[in-house]
């Protein structure tokens, strides 16, 4: 059968807009994420077969949900499995029929956040939680996510398989956590949303483009979470952080498509409406007087953006902000950023001393460390060592435009 571009575009759009919601609904009734993924994949394959001939349905998400539900029922009938999952799926059948018979304004409900909290359950191994969120809610595969979690695709894939099996075997409930469980699980959900946003930056850089806007989906999930938990400051801090970054998207490349670092960006290309919204959410979070790491990260981004008002934040203020972030939530990224802030405030030698204090085992394959080290060595006049550090950073970079930028910096030496 010949490929129908219109049907393929409709299927891609449905995947981009509805994958996480559909998987959340299918999984919530059966607690079997892996089987739900298989059924949904079959539904998309069926769409590519039927839509060219039958036409694209008015509500593609409801069509896909109905087909996926029938595929799961057929599979269980074939194997003669009769358990609680089957009964749950029969209940889902009635819900889908209600959607099918509803008026044109009906939509499939959005249960992505519920699935995120399921993935954050303490019974699931901590290293698997964030990647499990990215796979189940956003449809990312292990090969694409592995680099973000500093592991191999095979290792990450095994973690995901075990996590899905654990959800079904342990009968983990698909519900929002109780108050006593909320702090830790909320932190994991926030981390998962931010990991989705960070993964989406690869699309901006032009690496391994996929037919979805991950940064927009992450921001959408954060907005929903803020409405769900209006008295929690950290969701607001995360939303502000992502909006500060998103506001600068258009300035990250020049007209020739080359990478432009933050301190050299044309501020007229920043989205000032998004910046204003970010500042509003950050002030709202601060008013709750419960400081968190995402609020501090948003405050750092706010400080970086202050030069648009002609009043750049003093370098020592940024040092204090990064020190506060490290005290709240230590990480290699924050240590490298603090070293750069120290170099800006007190000179490259001070920054290099801070970099040298980081354990060597932690930065072997951490690209930002080597890019920062190269820059500070060059600023201090150590050209040969700087070139070696640039070579290391170039080899570790997954972005073509960043590699080109680092190569140009090295050539200038």
C-alpha positions as CSV (number, residue, x, y, z in Angstrom):
1,X,0.0,0.0,0.0
2,X,1.3,3.4,-0.9
3,X,2.2,5.8,1.8
4,X,-0.5,8.5,2.4
5,X,1.2,11.7,3.6
6,X,-2.0,13.2,4.9
7,X,-2.7,10.1,7.0
8,X,0.9,10.0,8.3
9,X,0.8,13.6,9.3
10,X,-2.5,13.1,11.1
11,X,-1.0,10.1,13.0
12,X,2.1,12.0,13.9
13,X,0.0,14.9,15.1
14,X,-2.1,12.5,17.2
15,X,1.1,10.9,18.7
16,X,2.5,14.4,19.5
17,X,-0.8,15.6,21.1
18,X,-2.3,12.5,22.7
19,X,0.3,9.7,23.2
20,X,0.8,10.3,26.9
21,X,-2.9,10.9,27.6
22,X,-3.9,7.7,25.8
23,X,-1.2,5.6,27.5
24,X,-2.2,7.0,30.9
25,X,-5.8,6.0,30.4
26,X,-5.0,2.5,29.1
27,X,-2.5,1.8,31.9
28,X,-4.6,3.3,34.7
29,X,-7.3,0.5,34.4
30,X,-4.9,-2.4,34.0
31,X,-1.7,-1.3,35.8
32,X,0.2,-2.8,32.8
33,X,2.2,-0.1,31.0
34,X,4.1,-2.5,28.7
35,X,0.9,-4.1,27.4
36,X,-0.7,-0.7,27.0
37,X,2.3,0.5,24.9
38,X,2.0,-2.5,22.6
39,X,-1.8,-2.0,22.2
40,X,-1.2,1.7,21.4
41,X,1.5,0.9,18.9
42,X,-1.0,-1.5,17.2
43,X,-3.6,1.2,17.1
44,X,-1.2,3.6,15.4
45,X,-0.3,1.0,12.9
46,X,-4.0,0.3,12.3
47,X,-4.6,4.0,11.8
48,X,-2.0,4.1,9.0
49,X,-3.9,1.2,7.3
50,X,-7.5,2.5,7.7
51,X,-7.3,6.3,7.6
52,X,-6.2,6.6,4.0
53,X,-9.3,4.6,2.9
54,X,-11.8,5.6,5.6
55,X,-10.8,9.2,6.2
56,X,-9.3,10.7,9.3
57,X,-11.8,10.5,12.2
58,X,-13.1,13.7,13.7
59,X,-11.5,12.8,17.1
60,X,-8.3,10.8,16.3
61,X,-7.5,10.3,20.0
62,X,-10.8,8.7,20.8
63,X,-10.5,6.5,17.7
64,X,-7.0,5.3,18.8
65,X,-8.1,4.7,22.3
66,X,-11.0,2.6,21.1
67,X,-8.8,0.5,18.8
68,X,-6.1,0.0,21.5
69,X,-8.7,-1.0,24.1
70,X,-10.1,-3.6,21.6
71,X,-6.6,-4.9,20.9
72,X,-6.0,-5.5,24.6
73,X,-9.3,-7.2,25.0
74,X,-8.6,-9.4,22.0
75,X,-5.2,-10.4,23.4
76,X,-6.6,-11.4,26.8
77,X,-9.5,-13.4,25.2
78,X,-7.1,-15.2,22.9
79,X,-5.0,-16.3,25.9
80,X,-8.1,-16.9,28.0
81,X,-6.8,-14.7,30.7
82,X,-9.5,-13.6,33.1
83,X,-8.3,-11.4,35.9
84,X,-8.9,-8.0,37.5
85,X,-7.1,-6.3,34.6
86,X,-9.6,-7.8,32.1
87,X,-12.5,-6.6,34.2
88,X,-10.9,-3.1,34.4
89,X,-10.6,-3.1,30.7
90,X,-14.2,-4.0,30.2
91,X,-15.1,-0.9,32.3
92,X,-12.8,1.1,30.0
93,X,-14.8,-0.1,27.1
94,X,-17.9,1.6,28.4
95,X,-16.0,4.8,29.0
96,X,-14.6,4.8,25.4
97,X,-18.1,4.1,24.1
98,X,-19.3,7.2,26.0
99,X,-16.6,9.2,24.3
100,X,-17.4,7.9,20.9
101,X,-21.1,8.7,21.3
102,X,-20.5,12.2,22.8
103,X,-20.9,15.4,21.0
104,X,-18.1,16.9,18.8
105,X,-16.7,18.9,21.8
106,X,-15.9,15.8,23.8
107,X,-12.2,15.1,24.4
108,X,-10.2,12.2,25.9
109,X,-9.4,13.2,29.5
110,X,-5.8,14.2,30.3
111,X,-4.3,11.8,32.9
112,X,-0.6,12.4,32.2
113,X,0.1,13.8,35.6
114,X,-1.5,10.8,37.3
115,X,0.8,8.6,35.3
116,X,3.8,10.8,36.3
117,X,3.0,10.2,40.0
118,X,2.7,6.5,39.4
119,X,6.2,6.5,37.9
120,X,7.5,8.3,41.0
121,X,6.2,5.6,43.4
122,X,8.8,4.7,46.0
123,X,8.5,1.0,45.0
124,X,10.2,1.9,41.7
125,X,14.0,2.2,41.7
126,X,15.0,5.8,41.9
127,X,17.3,5.8,38.8
128,X,14.3,4.5,36.7
129,X,11.7,7.1,37.7
130,X,12.6,10.1,35.5
131,X,13.3,8.0,32.4
132,X,10.1,6.0,33.0
133,X,8.2,9.3,33.0
134,X,9.8,10.4,29.7
135,X,9.0,7.1,28.0
136,X,5.5,6.6,29.2
137,X,4.2,10.2,29.0
138,X,6.3,11.5,26.1
139,X,7.0,8.3,24.1
140,X,10.8,8.6,24.1
141,X,13.0,5.5,23.7
142,X,16.0,4.5,25.7
143,X,18.4,5.4,22.9
144,X,17.3,9.0,22.9
145,X,17.3,9.3,26.7
146,X,20.5,7.5,27.6
147,X,22.8,10.4,27.3
148,X,20.8,12.6,29.5
149,X,21.0,10.1,32.3
150,X,24.7,9.3,31.8
151,X,24.2,5.6,31.0
152,X,24.0,3.2,28.0
153,X,20.8,2.6,26.1
154,X,20.9,-1.1,27.0
155,X,21.2,-0.4,30.7
156,X,18.5,2.2,30.7
157,X,16.2,-0.2,28.7
158,X,16.6,-2.9,31.3
159,X,15.7,-0.4,34.1
160,X,12.6,0.6,32.2
161,X,11.5,-3.0,31.7
162,X,12.0,-3.8,35.4
163,X,10.1,-0.7,36.4
164,X,7.1,-1.5,34.3
165,X,7.0,-5.1,35.6
166,X,7.2,-3.7,39.2
167,X,4.2,-1.5,38.6
168,X,2.1,-4.5,37.6
169,X,3.4,-7.0,40.1
170,X,3.1,-4.7,43.0
171,X,-0.3,-3.4,42.0
172,X,0.8,0.2,42.4
173,X,-2.4,2.3,42.5
174,X,-2.9,4.9,39.7
175,X,-3.8,7.7,42.0
176,X,-2.3,10.9,43.4
177,X,-0.2,10.3,46.5
178,X,-1.3,10.9,50.1
179,X,-0.1,14.1,51.8
180,X,2.7,12.2,53.7
181,X,4.0,10.8,50.4
182,X,3.7,14.1,48.4
183,X,7.1,15.8,49.0
184,X,9.4,13.1,47.6
185,X,7.1,12.0,44.8
186,X,6.5,15.6,43.8
187,X,10.2,16.2,43.6
188,X,10.6,13.2,41.3
189,X,7.7,14.4,39.1
190,X,9.3,17.9,38.9
191,X,12.6,16.2,37.9
192,X,10.9,14.2,35.2
193,X,9.2,17.3,33.7
194,X,12.5,19.2,33.7
195,X,14.3,16.2,32.2
196,X,11.7,16.3,29.4
197,X,12.4,20.0,28.9
198,X,16.2,19.4,28.8
199,X,15.8,16.6,26.3
200,X,13.7,18.9,24.1
201,X,16.7,21.3,23.8
202,X,18.2,18.7,21.5
203,X,15.4,19.5,19.0
204,X,16.5,23.2,19.2
205,X,20.1,22.2,18.5
206,X,19.0,20.1,15.5
207,X,20.1,16.8,16.9
208,X,18.0,13.7,16.3
209,X,14.8,15.7,15.6
210,X,11.6,14.0,16.5
211,X,8.0,15.0,15.5
212,X,7.1,16.6,18.8
213,X,7.8,19.7,20.7
214,X,9.1,18.4,24.0
215,X,9.8,21.8,25.6
216,X,6.2,22.8,25.0
217,X,4.9,19.6,26.4
218,X,7.1,20.0,29.5
219,X,5.8,23.5,30.0
220,X,2.2,22.4,29.5
221,X,2.7,19.7,32.2
222,X,4.2,22.2,34.6
223,X,1.2,24.5,34.1
224,X,-1.2,21.7,34.8
225,X,0.8,20.8,37.9
226,X,0.7,24.4,39.2
227,X,-3.1,24.4,38.8
228,X,-3.4,21.1,40.6
229,X,-1.2,22.2,43.5
230,X,-1.6,26.0,43.8
231,X,0.0,26.1,47.3
232,X,3.2,24.3,46.3
233,X,6.0,26.8,45.4
234,X,8.4,24.4,43.6
235,X,6.1,23.7,40.6
236,X,5.9,27.5,40.1
237,X,9.7,27.7,40.4
238,X,10.1,25.0,37.8
239,X,7.6,26.7,35.4
240,X,9.5,30.0,35.9
241,X,12.8,28.3,35.2
242,X,11.6,26.8,31.9
243,X,9.9,30.0,30.8
244,X,13.1,32.0,31.3
245,X,15.0,29.5,29.1
246,X,12.2,29.2,26.5
247,X,12.1,33.0,26.2
248,X,15.7,33.0,24.9
249,X,15.1,30.2,22.3
250,X,15.2,32.5,19.2
251,X,18.5,34.1,20.3
252,X,20.4,30.9,20.7
253,X,21.2,30.9,17.0
254,X,22.3,33.8,14.8
255,X,21.0,34.4,11.3
256,X,23.5,31.9,9.9
257,X,22.3,29.2,12.3
258,X,25.5,29.3,14.5
259,X,25.3,28.8,18.3
260,X,25.3,32.0,20.4
261,X,26.2,31.7,24.1
262,X,24.0,33.5,26.7
263,X,26.2,36.4,27.4
264,X,26.5,37.3,23.7
265,X,22.8,36.9,22.7
266,X,20.8,39.7,21.1
267,X,18.3,40.6,23.8
268,X,15.9,42.1,21.2
269,X,15.3,38.5,20.1
270,X,14.2,37.4,23.6
271,X,10.5,36.8,24.1
272,X,9.8,39.5,26.7
273,X,6.2,38.3,27.3
274,X,7.5,34.9,28.5
275,X,10.1,36.7,30.6
276,X,7.4,38.7,32.3
277,X,5.4,35.6,32.9
278,X,8.4,33.8,34.4
279,X,9.1,36.7,36.7
280,X,5.5,36.6,37.9
281,X,5.6,32.9,38.7
282,X,8.9,33.3,40.5
283,X,7.5,36.1,42.7
284,X,4.4,34.1,43.4
285,X,6.6,31.1,44.5
286,X,8.8,33.4,46.6
287,X,5.8,34.8,48.4
288,X,5.1,31.3,49.9
289,X,8.4,31.6,51.8
290,X,9.5,28.0,51.2
291,X,12.7,28.1,49.2
292,X,13.5,25.2,46.9
293,X,16.1,24.3,44.3
294,X,14.0,25.1,41.3
295,X,13.1,28.5,42.7
296,X,16.9,29.2,43.1
297,X,17.6,28.0,39.5
298,X,14.8,30.3,38.3
299,X,16.3,33.2,40.2
300,X,19.7,32.5,38.6
301,X,18.1,32.6,35.2
302,X,16.3,35.8,36.1
303,X,19.7,37.3,37.1
304,X,21.2,36.3,33.7
305,X,18.3,38.2,32.0
306,X,18.6,41.4,34.0
307,X,21.0,43.0,31.5
308,X,17.9,43.6,29.3
309,X,16.9,46.3,31.8
310,X,20.4,47.8,31.7
311,X,21.2,46.7,35.3
312,X,23.2,43.5,35.2
313,X,23.4,41.6,38.5
314,X,26.7,41.9,40.3
315,X,28.9,38.9,39.8
316,X,29.2,38.1,43.5
317,X,25.4,37.9,43.7
318,X,25.5,35.0,41.2
319,X,28.2,33.3,43.3
320,X,25.9,33.5,46.3
321,X,22.9,32.1,44.3
322,X,25.0,29.1,43.1
323,X,26.3,28.5,46.6
324,X,22.8,28.4,47.8
325,X,21.7,26.0,45.1
326,X,24.6,23.7,46.0
327,X,23.6,23.8,49.7
328,X,20.0,22.8,48.8
329,X,20.7,20.3,46.1
330,X,24.3,19.4,45.3
331,X,25.1,18.4,41.7
332,X,28.0,18.4,39.2
333,X,26.2,20.9,37.0
334,X,25.8,23.3,39.9
335,X,29.5,22.9,40.9
336,X,30.6,23.7,37.3
337,X,28.3,26.7,37.2
338,X,29.6,28.0,40.5
339,X,33.2,27.7,39.2
340,X,32.2,29.8,36.2
341,X,30.5,32.4,38.5
342,X,33.6,32.5,40.7
343,X,35.8,33.1,37.6
344,X,33.6,35.9,36.5
345,X,33.7,37.5,39.9
346,X,37.3,36.8,41.1
347,X,39.3,35.8,38.0
348,X,39.9,32.6,36.0
349,X,42.4,31.1,38.5
350,X,39.7,31.0,41.2
351,X,37.3,29.4,38.8
352,X,39.9,26.7,37.8
353,X,40.6,26.0,41.5
354,X,36.9,25.3,42.0
355,X,36.8,23.0,38.9
356,X,39.9,21.1,40.2
357,X,38.1,20.5,43.5
358,X,35.5,18.3,41.7
359,X,36.3,14.6,41.8
360,X,37.9,13.4,38.5
361,X,35.5,10.4,38.4
362,X,32.5,12.7,38.3
363,X,33.6,14.7,35.2
364,X,35.2,12.2,32.9
365,X,32.4,12.4,30.4
366,X,30.7,15.6,31.5
367,X,30.9,17.9,28.6
368,X,30.1,21.2,30.4
369,X,33.1,20.7,32.7
370,X,35.5,20.5,29.8
371,X,34.0,23.4,28.0
372,X,34.2,25.5,31.1
373,X,37.8,24.4,31.8
374,X,38.8,25.2,28.3
375,X,37.3,28.7,28.5
376,X,39.0,29.5,31.8
377,X,42.4,28.1,30.7
378,X,42.2,30.3,27.6
379,X,41.3,33.3,29.7
380,X,44.3,32.6,31.9
381,X,46.7,32.3,29.0
382,X,47.3,28.5,29.1
383,X,46.6,28.0,25.4
384,X,48.0,24.5,24.9
385,X,46.0,23.1,27.9
386,X,42.9,25.0,26.7
387,X,43.1,23.4,23.3
388,X,43.3,20.0,24.9
389,X,40.2,20.8,27.0
390,X,38.4,22.1,23.9
391,X,39.1,18.9,22.1
392,X,37.7,16.9,25.0
393,X,34.5,19.1,25.1
394,X,34.1,18.8,21.3
395,X,34.3,15.0,21.5
396,X,31.7,14.9,24.2
397,X,29.2,17.3,22.6
398,X,26.1,15.8,21.0
399,X,25.2,19.0,19.2
400,X,26.7,19.9,15.8
401,X,26.3,23.7,16.3
402,X,27.9,23.5,19.8
403,X,30.8,21.5,18.3
404,X,31.3,24.1,15.6
405,X,31.3,26.9,18.2
406,X,33.8,25.2,20.4
407,X,36.0,24.4,17.5
408,X,36.0,28.0,16.4
409,X,37.0,29.0,20.0
410,X,39.8,26.5,19.9
411,X,41.0,27.7,16.5
412,X,41.3,31.3,17.8
413,X,44.0,30.1,20.2
